[in-house]
């Protein structure tokens, strides 16, 4: 396992632990050419889109509304 600490805003960080296949998933999902490295920005985009997709497809909308306010 590898660890990475990615700055997401001023002094706020996303810390992830991952295996090499995670970077491959990021590469495939974002269609990053094999000759390019996966950047911190790519990882942030992948995580954001993954969470957004999960919330958009949540089957229990009441649960999402209760725990994830939309007016922040």
PyMOL commands that set and color helices and strands:
alter all, ss='L'
color gray80, all
select helices_A, chain A and resi 20-29+40-56+61-67
alter helices_A, ss='H'
color red, helices_A
select strands_A, chain A and resi 2-9+12-18
alter strands_A, ss='S'
color yellow, strands_A
deselect
rebuild
show_as cartoon
